[in-house]
Amino acid sequence: MSVGGFVIDPKLAAESTPLGELTLCTVRLYDDARFPWLLLVPKQAELVEIIDLAPSDLVRLIEEIAVAAGVLEAATSPYKLNIAALGNVVRQLHVHVIARFEDDAAWPNPVWGRGARVPYEAAARDALAKKLRTGFGFA
Amino acid sequence: MSVGGFVIDPKLAAESTPLGELTLCTVRLYDDARFPWLLLVPKQAELVEIIDLAPSDLVRLIEEIAVAAGVLEAATSPYKLNIAALGNVVRQLHVHVIARFEDDAAWPNPVWGRGARVPYEAAARDALAKKLRTGFGFA
């Protein structure tokens, strides 16, 4: 995927499924069945920190994070949402929006670096992806 | 501290030092000498998720996060910033803005749940707090 020089990081791409496009971000379902988990990746080249975004895009980012949080919450009814821009492993700017439950595999710790990713079975992934796409209003 | 019913969570208060006040958030230095670490706490009662904020306050939040990120970056020259709203332990809405280094105590993992907090020595805490207050333009 390339928009104005933007190419999604290959590790992010390999570990997630595309859901659709918002104005600023491309939205993907991270492929870890332990946690319902969205990735928002701003479609601009060479972004690392959120403060690399222009002010108007920073506002767009938080608006799109809020949309994603609302969609994920409606789809999965979590106990808590976790929202983060870390980038310690993959440096390309991306935002995690994760549904957390008191009985999930990492609770109450953050999800990163806690055991191995558990890829979805295809049917479960497709069902969740469909539900999320509907929530976003993606075609 | 109470503003319109807002009282900061006692655990957050006990583990951090007040730096000053932005329009939406009170800003604190988290007391862990392993990581330069700001907390932004919106001064409104009963917030849990960022999507509990009114849209105009959500924009204010990302603007204040960007200010905090810029101040922390200028003060500490990190390799990476970590920005997150988790709330798995303390449910009151708060945003972490953390300076990360490739040789820090948790790298490349997130900082939460990785060993015990190491409180600053008073002189080091006061020096960093002073530098940060100057960066924010707090009196």
Interface residues (C-beta under 8 A of the other chain):
Chain A: V48 E49 I50 I51 P55 L58 V59 L61 I62 E63 I65 A66 A69 G70 E73 K80 L81 N82 I83 A84 A85 L86 G87 N88 V89 R91 R100 W107 P108 N109 P110 W112 G113
Chain B: V48 E49 I50 I51 P55 L58 V59 L61 I62 E63 I65 A66 A69 G70 E73 K80 L81 N82 I83 A84 A85 L86 G87 N88 V89 R91 R100 W107 P108 N109 P110 W112 G113
